């Protein structure tokens, strides 16, 4: 598991990610990648 900082939500998430996914997040940003994968971090 990797701790990934979510800037918009001002918090960390523990995610199980591949190396390729980590590189993509660093390149595009977590918000863009989550939107493309239809992941909603704002639930709760």
PEKA-V267661 format. One record per residue. N is the residue number from 1. RES is the residue in one small letter. PSI is psi as a letter, one per 20 degrees, with the letter a starting at -180 (999 if undefined). D_FIRST is the distance of its C-alpha to the first C-alpha in Angstrom with 1 decimal. Layout:
n=N res=RES psi=PSI d_first=D_FIRST
n=N res=RES psi=PSI d_first=D_FIRST
This chain:
n=1 res=x psi=q d_first=0.0
n=2 res=x psi=q d_first=3.8
n=3 res=x psi=p d_first=6.8
n=4 res=x psi=p d_first=9.4
n=5 res=x psi=p d_first=13.0
n=6 res=x psi=o d_first=15.2
n=7 res=x psi=g d_first=18.7
n=8 res=x psi=h d_first=20.8
n=9 res=x psi=i d_first=19.4
n=10 res=x psi=l d_first=19.0
n=11 res=x psi=r d_first=15.7
n=12 res=x psi=q d_first=11.9
n=13 res=x psi=q d_first=9.5
n=14 res=x psi=o d_first=5.9
n=15 res=x psi=q d_first=5.2
n=16 res=x psi=o d_first=4.4
n=17 res=x psi=q d_first=6.9
n=18 res=x psi=r d_first=9.6
n=19 res=x psi=h d_first=11.4
n=20 res=x psi=g d_first=14.1
n=21 res=x psi=g d_first=12.4
n=22 res=x psi=g d_first=11.3
n=23 res=x psi=h d_first=14.9
n=24 res=x psi=g d_first=16.3
n=25 res=x psi=g d_first=14.7
n=26 res=x psi=h d_first=16.1
n=27 res=x psi=g d_first=19.3
n=28 res=x psi=h d_first=20.0
n=29 res=x psi=q d_first=18.0
n=30 res=x psi=h d_first=15.6
n=31 res=x psi=g d_first=18.7
n=32 res=x psi=g d_first=20.3
n=33 res=x psi=g d_first=17.4
n=34 res=x psi=h d_first=16.8
n=35 res=x psi=g d_first=20.6
n=36 res=x psi=h d_first=20.9
n=37 res=x psi=j d_first=18.4
n=38 res=x psi=l d_first=20.2
n=39 res=x psi=p d_first=17.2
n=40 res=x psi=o d_first=18.7
n=41 res=x psi=i d_first=16.7
n=42 res=x psi=j d_first=20.1
n=43 res=x psi=q d_first=20.3
n=44 res=x psi=999 d_first=21.3
